[in-house]
Each structure stands twice: as structure tokens, then as C-alpha cells.
Amino acid sequence: MHRFSVFDKQLFIYVPVLHIEGHICPYVVADGKFTKLVTAYYSIQSDLLEVQAMISYLQSNPNAPGVVKASMFKAFIIQYTKCFTKTWGRGAKLEAKSVFDLHEELLGAHNEVMEMRNNYIAHAGKGKYDNGAMVLYLNPDTSNPAIGRIIHCDLKFMDHSLKLSGYVKICQRALEFVALKLEKLSYSYNKEVNSMDLNDLYKQAK
């Protein structure tokens, strides 16, 4: 059995195309309550695996240019918090209370990442991650008081390298939670798929 992918313009996804004994297998997108849930959790799992890869890059490349580290760090925050925020296309999201129910020691790191997303990455909120100020430099000669120069100072990136191990742990815990969700859904999902009418599936197939 050989497999390659093609882009389905209608679905807007890459679909693996299967060949069995020289014949192309027609395909159809499954639908149903549990199918949608399984799809959502696989999508969340995919995001979390990318988060792991980003954190691994940051850990393995401490001397990478600042702009690269900052970009990767922001990408990790966006990808991780996406799994815990409402997404219309998925229909499912992770709840911190459930994910970290028996792992309260990880909740602090999770909340910190969510705060960075809400008050730094996604919005210019109040907090310690997006500070800016106009700094006035005064003439050091107090007998001739004057403003010598004014510049804008800000904080665009804080190096969180020492906290990366904690971020690895919350990501791993979230992945374990998703795996458990998929395992619990497997019976209902398989039952739903097996109850589908084969004749209807062949009629809908591409």
C-alpha cells in the first residue's frame, strides 16, 4: 500500500491518497458528533506537538539571534494558548481546571503563559510583559537645568530560558490529557463510524 498527499480545494486540507493493488481508494470525510470531537482533539494534539518542537528548539539553541528566539517564543505562546481558548472551527478546547486537576504544581506555569498571551502577545494589556515609557534625560549640570534628550524605551522580549523546563511539563501534561480524551472517545467514535451506510459513503466519495 503506497500513500501520498493531494490538496483538496473544497476541504482546504491535504488528504493522504491511498493506492491498493494499483487502484486509488476513493475517500469521504466522516461526519458525526463523536467524529467531530475526535477531529478536534487530534487538532489540539497536533498544536501541542508543535509547541514541544518550538520549546525544544529554544532549549537547544540558547545562542540563536534574539529576534529568532523572540519569534519562536511568541509562536509557542500563541500555539499553546490556542488549545485553551475558544476556537469556532474546532468545537472543543482544553480546560485548565480539568487538565491540571491532579497537577496543581503546574498550574502556575500555565497561568503565566496565559497571562503573557492575554496581556502581551494578543493584546496590549496591563502587566509586566509590555512596558513602555518616554524617558527624559536631564542636563547633569543642575545650575543649568534642561531636558537634553527624550527617547522611547520598551520591553519587547524577556528571556524565559530558565522557565522552559516548566513549559515543557505543562505541554506534556496537556498531551497526556488529550491522549486520555481520545482513548475515552474511541469506543463511541468507532461505533459511530461502523454505523455509517457504506452505499451512502461510496456515493459521497471523491
N, C-alpha and C positions, 0 to 999 in steps of 0.2 A: 504494500500500500504506500503510495507516494503522495506527499502533500505540499502544496504551495498556496500562496495567498493572492487574492484579487480584491480590488476595491469595488465595493457595492455602492453605487452612487445613491440609490434610494435609501439604503440603511445608513450610509455615510460611515461605514466601518470596513476594515479589511477582514475578509472572510476566508478561512482556510478552505481550499478546494481539494476534495479527495478523489483519487483515482483508484478503482478496484478492478484489477484484471483488465486494464486498458480502458475502462469506462469511467466517465465522470459521474460522480454521485450528485444528484440534484439535492438542493438544500432548501430549508424553510426555517424561518425564525419562530421559535416556540413562544407561546403566549400563555398566560395564566397567572393567578395570584402568587403561587409559590415560585414559579419560574421567574417572575419579576423580582422577587425578594432575593433569590439565589444570584441573579444577574447583578443586583445592587451590591451584594456583599462581595462578589468577585471583583467588582469595580473598586470597592473600598480596599480590598486586599491588594489590588494592583497599585493603587496610590501609595499604600503603606510600604510596599516593596521598593518603590521608587524613593520614598523617604529614607529607607535604610541605605540605599545606594548613595544618596546625597550625603548623609551623615558619615558614611564610610569614606567618601571622598575627602570630606573636611578633616577627618581624623588622619588620613593617610598623606595629606598634602598641607601640613602646617605652614609651609613657606610659599604657598601659592600667592599670587598678587592679591592685594586687598580687595580690589574690585571683583575678582573671581570668587573669593571667599564670601564677600557680602552678598553677591548674587545667588550663590549656592545656598547660603543660609536663609535668605528670604524665600527662595523656592521651596526649601524644606518646610518652612513655617506655613506657607500657603497650602502645600500639598497635604501636610499633616492635619491642619485645622479644617480643611475641606471635608475630611471624613467625619467631623463632629458638628458641622453646620448644615443647615437645610439646603438640599440641592433638589430642584424641581425635577431634574431628569432621572434621578435615582429612585426616589420614593422611600429611601431608608438612610439613616445616619446613625453614627455611634453616639451613645450617651455616656458621658464621663462617669456618672454615678454607677452605671452598670459595669463598665469596663474595669474600673479601678475599685470595685466594691470590696474585694479582699486584698487590695494592694494600695492602701491609703498612703504609704510612703512614697508612691509615685505621683500622687495627685498634685503635689506642689510643682513638680516639673511640668506636668500637663497644663496646669493653670497659668504658669509663666509663659508657655508657648502661646496659649490662647490670648493672653494679655498682649503679647507682642503683636499678634495678628490684629487684634481689635484697636490697639492704641498706637500702632507704629506702621505696620505693613499695609493694612487695608484702609485705615483711617488715620487722620492726623488728630489723634485724641490726646487726652491729658495723661501724662505718665513720664517715666524716666527714659523712654526709648526714642523720643523725637523732640529733643530740646533744641531751641534756637534762641539767639539773643543778638541784639546790636550792642557791640562793645565800644565804649568811648575811651580813647587813650588821652590822658591829660598831660599837659606840659609838666615835667618833673620840677621845673623851676616855679615854686609856689609864689615867688614875687611877681611872676608874670603869668597868672592863671589863664589857661586857654585849652580848648579841645584841639588836640593835634591831629587825630585821625579817628574815623569811625569804620569799623568793619563788622560784617555779619559772621557769627560763629555758630556752628551747629554740630550735632552728633548724628552721623548717618549710619554708623555701624559699630556695634560693640562686639569684641571678640569673645565669643562664648565657648572657646575651645575646652575650657576646664569643665564645662557643663555638658559636653557632648555625650559622655557616658550615661548621664541621666536621661538624655533624649533618646539614646539607643534603647534604654529599658522601657520607656513608655511606648515606643514604637513596637517593640517586641511583644509587650503585653497586649496592645491593641490587635496585633496579628493573631495572637493566641485566641483572643476573644472572637475574632472573625472566623477563625477555623472551627471553633466550637459552634458558632451560629450555623455555619454551613453543614456541619455534621448533624445538627438537630433538624435542619430543614431537609436533609437528604431523603428521608422516608416519604414525606408529603410531596416533595418535588418529583421523585421517581414515580410515585403513584399518579401524579397529575400528567406527566409525560406519557406514561403507559396507557392512560385512558383516552389519549387523543386518537381520533379516527384516521387510520392510515390513508384511506381514499381521499379524505379532505386534505391531508398533508401533501399528497402527490399532486393534487390539483393546484395547491398554492406554491409548490416548489419552483425554484429557478434552476 
